[in-house]
Amino acid sequence: MCLVVLSVPAVNPAYAKRAQAAKVKPVVHEGVRYTAPNADGRRAVVEAWDVAGGQKLWSVTVFKTFINPFLEADVQWVFIKALSLEGGRLVVLAESGQSYFVDLKSHAVTKR
């Protein structure tokens, strides 16, 4: 008598093709909290929130990642890794090592 046991392994996040995006520590400056939600690896966004009232003040796309359709999409995603302040500008560091500046008044983005 043959006994065949089939088992379906549970999905383990350790087998994912790409690690989860890092949780980015928000930066607070003059009553505004700047966050990087990292919701989509194709478009990196920074949001500004009023600390006192909790309303979103603005958001800006810092960079876009163009996805090659002939390769796995998720392994091409690039997320924001860290935020910091430098001389009235928000410094945005991408996982790729690239840095960007966001002007806090005009919301203009420049590549470092």
N, CA, C and O atoms as a DFTB+ gen file, in Angstrom:
448 C
 N C O
     1  1       0.841      -1.177       0.000
     2  2       0.000       0.000       0.000
     3  2       0.892       1.248       0.000
     4  3       1.824       1.369       0.796
     5  1       0.598       2.114      -0.860
     6  2       1.388       3.348      -0.978
     7  2       0.592       4.502      -0.392
     8  3      -0.603       4.668      -0.637
     9  1       1.286       5.260       0.363
    10  2       0.653       6.439       0.950
    11  2       1.384       7.672       0.427
    12  3       2.583       7.846       0.647
    13  1       0.671       8.480      -0.235
    14  2       1.259       9.696      -0.779
    15  2       0.703      10.873       0.008
    16  3      -0.507      11.075       0.114
    17  1       1.614      11.616       0.540
    18  2       1.194      12.785       1.310
    19  2       1.611      14.023       0.535
    20  3       2.786      14.221       0.226
    21  1       0.658      14.821       0.240
    22  2       0.933      16.084      -0.434
    23  2       0.797      17.204       0.579
    24  3      -0.153      17.259       1.359
    25  1       1.732      18.055       0.544
    26  2       1.620      19.204       1.447
    27  2       1.903      20.465       0.645
    28  3       2.748      20.487      -0.249
    29  1       1.191      21.476       0.983
    30  2       1.378      22.773       0.347
    31  2       2.022      23.678       1.383
    32  3       1.409      23.992       2.403
    33  1       3.244      24.095       1.130
    34  2       3.902      24.953       2.119
    35  2       3.231      26.318       2.194
    36  3       2.742      26.851       1.198
    37  1       3.224      26.848       3.367
    38  2       2.681      28.190       3.552
    39  2       3.600      29.189       2.870
    40  3       4.805      28.962       2.754
    41  1       3.031      30.282       2.426
    42  2       3.836      31.319       1.793
    43  2       4.697      31.976       2.862
    44  3       4.201      32.464       3.878
    45  1       5.963      31.973       2.611
    46  2       6.915      32.533       3.557
    47  2       7.489      33.815       2.973
    48  3       8.018      33.786       1.862
    49  1       7.405      34.947       3.683
    50  2       7.933      36.191       3.146
    51  2       9.433      36.132       2.858
    52  3       9.952      36.959       2.108
    53  1      10.124      35.167       3.445
    54  2      11.556      35.041       3.193
    55  2      11.826      34.625       1.749
    56  3      12.938      34.804       1.252
    57  1      10.815      34.069       1.068
    58  2      10.979      33.642      -0.314
    59  2      10.567      34.721      -1.306
    60  3      10.610      34.484      -2.513
    61  1      10.179      35.871      -0.844
    62  2       9.776      36.951      -1.742
    63  2      10.961      37.353      -2.615
    64  3      12.115      37.244      -2.201
    65  1      10.665      37.813      -3.814
    66  2      11.719      38.206      -4.736
    67  2      12.391      39.492      -4.284
    68  3      13.578      39.698      -4.537
    69  1      11.653      40.340      -3.629
    70  2      12.182      41.622      -3.199
    71  2      11.787      41.861      -1.761
    72  3      10.650      41.605      -1.365
    73  1      12.727      42.350      -0.987
    74  2      12.431      42.661       0.415
    75  2      11.453      43.826       0.480
    76  3      11.357      44.630      -0.447
    77  1      10.744      43.901       1.573
    78  2       9.829      45.020       1.787
    79  2      10.610      46.326       1.811
    80  3      11.788      46.356       2.164
    81  1       9.938      47.394       1.432
    82  2      10.564      48.718       1.484
    83  2      10.830      49.090       2.936
    84  3      10.072      48.732       3.838
    85  1      11.906      49.804       3.137
    86  2      12.268      50.238       4.487
    87  2      11.240      51.224       5.027
    88  3      10.674      52.021       4.279
    89  1      11.007      51.160       6.329
    90  2      10.193      52.177       6.993
    91  2      11.100      53.388       7.163
    92  3      12.148      53.304       7.804
    93  1      10.697      54.502       6.590
    94  2      11.521      55.704       6.617
    95  2      11.096      56.567       7.795
    96  3       9.916      56.882       7.951
    97  1      12.059      56.946       8.618
    98  2      11.783      57.792       9.776
    99  2      11.393      59.193       9.289
   100  3      12.131      59.807       8.518
   101  1      10.234      59.702       9.736
   102  2       9.818      61.044       9.317
   103  2      10.743      62.117       9.871
   104  3      11.436      61.914      10.868
   105  1      10.736      63.252       9.206
   106  2      11.501      64.418       9.637
   107  2      10.492      65.507       9.992
   108  3       9.574      65.773       9.216
   109  1      10.653      66.141      11.158
   110  2       9.762      67.231      11.584
   111  2      10.570      68.516      11.616
   112  3      11.657      68.582      12.188
   113  1       9.996      69.550      10.975
   114  2      10.666      70.849      10.896
   115  2       9.610      71.945      10.869
   116  3       8.743      71.957       9.995
   117  1       9.684      72.864      11.825
   118  2       8.776      74.020      11.910
   119  2       7.302      73.623      11.796
   120  3       6.541      74.234      11.045
   121  1       6.915      72.602      12.544
   122  2       5.511      72.199      12.601
   123  2       5.022      71.365      11.434
   124  3       3.823      71.116      11.308
   125  1       5.934      70.931      10.584
   126  2       5.559      70.097       9.435
   127  2       6.326      68.780       9.523
   128  3       7.537      68.764       9.743
   129  1       5.598      67.675       9.346
   130  2       6.201      66.342       9.337
   131  2       6.316      65.879       7.885
   132  3       5.322      65.836       7.161
   133  1       7.519      65.539       7.471
   134  2       7.778      65.067       6.110
   135  2       7.929      63.552       6.160
   136  3       8.705      63.018       6.951
   137  1       7.180      62.874       5.308
   138  2       7.175      61.413       5.304
   139  2       7.419      60.878       3.898
   140  3       7.212      61.575       2.904
   141  1       7.863      59.633       3.838
   142  2       8.015      58.903       2.580
   143  2       7.223      57.609       2.726
   144  3       7.730      56.640       3.291
   145  1       5.979      57.577       2.224
   146  2       5.134      56.400       2.446
   147  2       5.618      55.113       1.784
   148  3       5.223      54.029       2.213
   149  1       6.461      55.195       0.752
   150  2       6.982      54.003       0.065
   151  2       5.882      53.025      -0.317
   152  3       5.999      51.823      -0.077
   153  1       4.818      53.542      -0.910
   154  2       3.689      52.704      -1.288
   155  2       3.870      52.044      -2.659
   156  3       3.239      51.026      -2.946
   157  1       4.721      52.615      -3.496
   158  2       4.881      52.115      -4.850
   159  2       6.349      52.248      -5.261
   160  3       6.912      53.339      -5.165
   161  1       6.958      51.199      -5.700
   162  2       8.361      51.221      -6.087
   163  2       8.623      51.858      -7.434
   164  3       9.775      51.993      -7.847
   165  1       7.556      52.256      -8.128
   166  2       7.716      52.921      -9.419
   167  2       7.769      54.436      -9.288
   168  3       8.270      55.130     -10.173
   169  1       7.249      54.938      -8.176
   170  2       7.167      56.390      -7.985
   171  2       7.443      56.704      -6.523
   172  3       6.705      56.277      -5.635
   173  1       8.511      57.452      -6.284
   174  2       8.887      57.813      -4.911
   175  2       8.267      59.164      -4.569
   176  3       8.477      60.154      -5.270
   177  1       7.506      59.188      -3.486
   178  2       6.751      60.378      -3.099
   179  2       7.143      60.817      -1.700
   180  3       7.388      59.994      -0.819
   181  1       7.200      62.138      -1.510
   182  2       7.369      62.729      -0.187
   183  2       6.101      63.516       0.111
   184  3       5.595      64.243      -0.744
   185  1       5.593      63.367       1.324
   186  2       4.394      64.088       1.756
   187  2       4.732      65.008       2.919
   188  3       5.570      64.687       3.761
   189  1       4.064      66.159       2.950
   190  2       4.211      67.114       4.047
   191  2       2.877      67.180       4.793
   192  3       1.824      67.375       4.186
   193  1       2.939      67.012       6.124
   194  2       1.746      66.980       6.967
   195  2       1.866      68.027       8.070
   196  3       2.928      68.187       8.672
   197  1       0.782      68.729       8.325
   198  2       0.733      69.670       9.435
   199  2       0.687      68.870      10.733
   200  3      -0.213      68.054      10.933
   201  1       1.659      69.106      11.614
   202  2       1.737      68.343      12.863
   203  2       0.543      68.643      13.759
   204  3      -0.036      67.724      14.340
   205  1       0.168      69.911      13.882
   206  2      -0.908      70.306      14.798
   207  2      -2.282      69.806      14.342
   208  3      -3.045      69.273      15.147
   209  1      -2.595      69.973      13.073
   210  2      -3.927      69.633      12.585
   211  2      -4.046      68.278      11.930
   212  3      -5.150      67.750      11.794
   213  1      -2.932      67.706      11.522
   214  2      -2.958      66.386      10.902
   215  2      -3.344      66.375       9.434
   216  3      -3.531      65.300       8.864
   217  1      -3.472      67.552       8.793
   218  2      -3.853      67.580       7.386
   219  2      -2.625      67.454       6.490
   220  3      -1.535      67.922       6.822
   221  1      -2.839      66.803       5.337
   222  2      -1.769      66.756       4.342
   223  2      -1.683      68.129       3.688
   224  3      -2.684      68.667       3.214
   225  1      -0.465      68.695       3.670
   226  2      -0.256      70.013       3.080
   227  2       0.088      69.909       1.591
   228  3      -0.431      70.671       0.775
   229  1       0.946      68.983       1.252
   230  2       1.331      68.775      -0.139
   231  2       2.074      67.453      -0.274
   232  3       2.498      66.849       0.711
   233  1       2.217      67.027      -1.511
   234  2       3.052      65.864      -1.810
   235  2       3.747      66.131      -3.140
   236  3       3.251      66.882      -3.980
   237  1       4.896      65.504      -3.311
   238  2       5.659      65.692      -4.539
   239  2       6.309      64.370      -4.924
   240  3       6.765      63.613      -4.067
   241  1       6.342      64.104      -6.229
   242  2       7.066      62.946      -6.734
   243  2       8.533      63.327      -6.824
   244  3       8.891      64.286      -7.507
   245  1       9.376      62.580      -6.138
   246  2      10.807      62.871      -6.108
   247  2      11.503      62.234      -7.313
   248  3      12.324      62.875      -7.970
   249  1      11.179      60.993      -7.597
   250  2      11.726      60.324      -8.782
   251  2      10.794      59.206      -9.194
   252  3       9.978      58.726      -8.407
   253  1      10.933      58.800     -10.451
   254  2      10.181      57.664     -10.979
   255  2      11.169      56.605     -11.420
   256  3      12.264      56.912     -11.891
   257  1      10.770      55.359     -11.262
   258  2      11.587      54.243     -11.722
   259  2      10.890      53.653     -12.942
   260  3       9.757      53.181     -12.857
   261  1      11.571      53.687     -14.057
   262  2      10.992      53.129     -15.272
   263  2      11.268      51.633     -15.298
   264  3      12.406      51.190     -15.145
   265  1      10.216      50.875     -15.493
   266  2      10.278      49.422     -15.401
   267  2      10.443      48.814     -16.795
   268  3       9.655      49.090     -17.699
   269  1      11.467      47.993     -16.956
   270  2      11.674      47.256     -18.193
   271  2      10.644      46.126     -18.220
   272  3      10.655      45.266     -17.339
   273  1       9.755      46.114     -19.218
   274  2       8.693      45.096     -19.242
   275  2       9.197      43.676     -19.478
   276  3       8.441      42.720     -19.301
   277  1      10.454      43.521     -19.873
   278  2      11.001      42.193     -20.128
   279  2      11.686      41.592     -18.901
   280  3      12.200      40.475     -18.962
   281  1      11.694      42.322     -17.796
   282  2      12.286      41.844     -16.551
   283  2      11.229      41.847     -15.454
   284  3      10.190      42.493     -15.588
   285  1      11.495      41.130     -14.376
   286  2      10.583      41.131     -13.229
   287  2      10.422      42.556     -12.701
   288  3      11.413      43.239     -12.443
   289  1       9.206      42.995     -12.545
   290  2       8.952      44.383     -12.130
   291  2       9.413      44.645     -10.701
   292  3      10.066      45.654     -10.437
   293  1       9.081      43.748      -9.779
   294  2       9.349      44.029      -8.368
   295  2      10.836      44.132      -8.039
   296  3      11.201      44.828      -7.093
   297  1      11.688      43.469      -8.782
   298  2      13.118      43.568      -8.494
   299  2      13.731      44.850      -9.057
   300  3      14.889      45.161      -8.778
   301  1      12.962      45.583      -9.840
   302  2      13.425      46.854     -10.395
   303  2      12.983      48.052      -9.558
   304  3      13.503      49.154      -9.730
   305  1      12.039      47.844      -8.666
   306  2      11.522      48.949      -7.860
   307  2      12.632      49.587      -7.035
   308  3      13.551      48.908      -6.576
   309  1      12.535      50.903      -6.853
   310  2      13.480      51.639      -6.016
   311  2      12.662      52.478      -5.047
   312  3      11.783      53.235      -5.457
   313  1      12.955      52.340      -3.761
   314  2      12.234      53.057      -2.722
   315  2      13.133      54.103      -2.065
   316  3      14.355      54.078      -2.213
   317  1      12.507      55.007      -1.346
   318  2      13.235      55.979      -0.538
   319  2      13.773      55.258       0.686
   320  3      13.070      54.472       1.321
   321  1      15.028      55.537       1.008
   322  2      15.684      54.868       2.129
   323  2      15.767      55.750       3.373
   324  3      15.692      55.250       4.495
   325  1      15.923      57.071       3.175
   326  2      16.076      57.970       4.325
   327  2      15.737      59.403       3.934
   328  3      15.845      59.802       2.775
   329  1      15.322      60.164       4.950
   330  2      15.053      61.599       4.816
   331  2      15.895      62.337       5.847
   332  3      16.126      61.837       6.948
   333  1      16.355      63.540       5.477
   334  2      17.056      64.404       6.422
   335  2      16.905      65.843       5.951
   336  3      16.432      66.100       4.844
   337  1      17.316      66.784       6.810
   338  2      17.255      68.207       6.469
   339  2      18.658      68.752       6.270
   340  3      19.601      68.378       6.968
   341  1      18.769      69.647       5.295
   342  2      20.050      70.306       5.042
   343  2      19.768      71.676       4.419
   344  3      19.324      71.766       3.274
   345  1      20.028      72.724       5.172
   346  2      19.908      74.081       4.651
   347  2      18.571      74.438       4.036
   348  3      18.540      74.982       2.932
   349  1      17.471      74.155       4.702
   350  2      16.150      74.500       4.177
   351  2      15.649      73.576       3.085
   352  3      14.650      73.865       2.426
   353  1      16.336      72.473       2.894
   354  2      15.911      71.487       1.900
   355  2      15.813      70.116       2.548
   356  3      16.543      69.794       3.486
   357  1      14.907      69.332       2.034
   358  2      14.771      67.954       2.472
   359  2      15.681      67.112       1.591
   360  3      15.602      67.186       0.365
   361  1      16.533      66.324       2.201
   362  2      17.415      65.428       1.455
   363  2      16.744      64.058       1.429
   364  3      16.385      63.504       2.468
   365  1      16.583      63.527       0.227
   366  2      15.936      62.232       0.027
   367  2      16.977      61.276      -0.524
   368  3      17.549      61.514      -1.588
   369  1      17.221      60.198       0.201
   370  2      18.178      59.190      -0.229
   371  2      17.418      57.968      -0.733
   372  3      16.593      57.394      -0.022
   373  1      17.711      57.582      -1.969
   374  2      17.077      56.412      -2.575
   375  2      17.895      55.164      -2.292
   376  3      19.090      55.249      -2.009
   377  1      17.252      54.008      -2.368
   378  2      17.953      52.737      -2.183
   379  2      19.099      52.574      -3.180
   380  3      20.084      51.893      -2.895
   381  1      18.971      53.188      -4.326
   382  2      19.985      53.086      -5.370
   383  2      21.254      53.863      -5.029
   384  3      22.269      53.735      -5.714
   385  1      21.193      54.678      -3.957
   386  2      22.331      55.501      -3.580
   387  2      22.226      56.924      -4.095
   388  3      23.003      57.786      -3.684
   389  1      21.296      57.182      -4.972
   390  2      21.084      58.523      -5.519
   391  2      20.440      59.423      -4.462
   392  3      19.608      58.966      -3.679
   393  1      20.823      60.699      -4.443
   394  2      20.253      61.667      -3.504
   395  2      19.514      62.764      -4.269
   396  3      19.881      63.123      -5.388
   397  1      18.478      63.277      -3.641
   398  2      17.665      64.343      -4.217
   399  2      17.419      65.392      -3.149
   400  3      17.419      65.088      -1.957
   401  1      17.209      66.633      -3.584
   402  2      16.806      67.712      -2.698
   403  2      15.384      68.108      -3.029
   404  3      15.013      68.188      -4.200
   405  1      14.580      68.359      -1.993
   406  2      13.243      68.925      -2.165
   407  2      13.250      70.254      -1.443
   408  3      13.443      70.301      -0.228
   409  1      13.038      71.349      -2.184
   410  2      12.969      72.674      -1.589
   411  2      11.675      72.763      -0.787
   412  3      10.598      72.506      -1.323
   413  1      11.769      73.121       0.482
   414  2      10.598      73.119       1.362
   415  2       9.605      74.231       1.038
   416  3       8.436      74.128       1.410
   417  1      10.033      75.281       0.362
   418  2       9.119      76.374       0.011
   419  2       8.467      76.148      -1.369
   420  3       7.247      76.242      -1.502
   421  1       9.272      75.856      -2.371
   422  2       8.744      75.715      -3.723
   423  2       8.348      74.287      -4.080
   424  3       7.613      74.070      -5.044
   425  1       8.827      73.314      -3.313
   426  2       8.613      71.884      -3.530
   427  2       9.335      71.376      -4.782
   428  3       9.061      70.276      -5.262
   429  1      10.252      72.181      -5.299
   430  2      11.032      71.774      -6.469
   431  2      12.018      70.681      -6.074
   432  3      12.599      70.704      -4.989
   433  1      12.191      69.729      -6.979
   434  2      13.087      68.594      -6.742
   435  2      14.298      68.735      -7.646
   436  3      14.168      68.989      -8.844
   437  1      15.473      68.569      -7.064
   438  2      16.707      68.552      -7.839
   439  2      17.519      67.334      -7.447
   440  3      17.496      66.883      -6.301
   441  1      18.240      66.814      -8.434
   442  2      19.111      65.665      -8.181
   443  2      20.423      66.180      -7.613
   444  3      20.967      67.172      -8.099
   445  1      20.919      65.530      -6.616
   446  2      22.153      65.941      -5.961
   447  2      23.361      65.603      -6.800
   448  3      24.490      65.882      -6.397
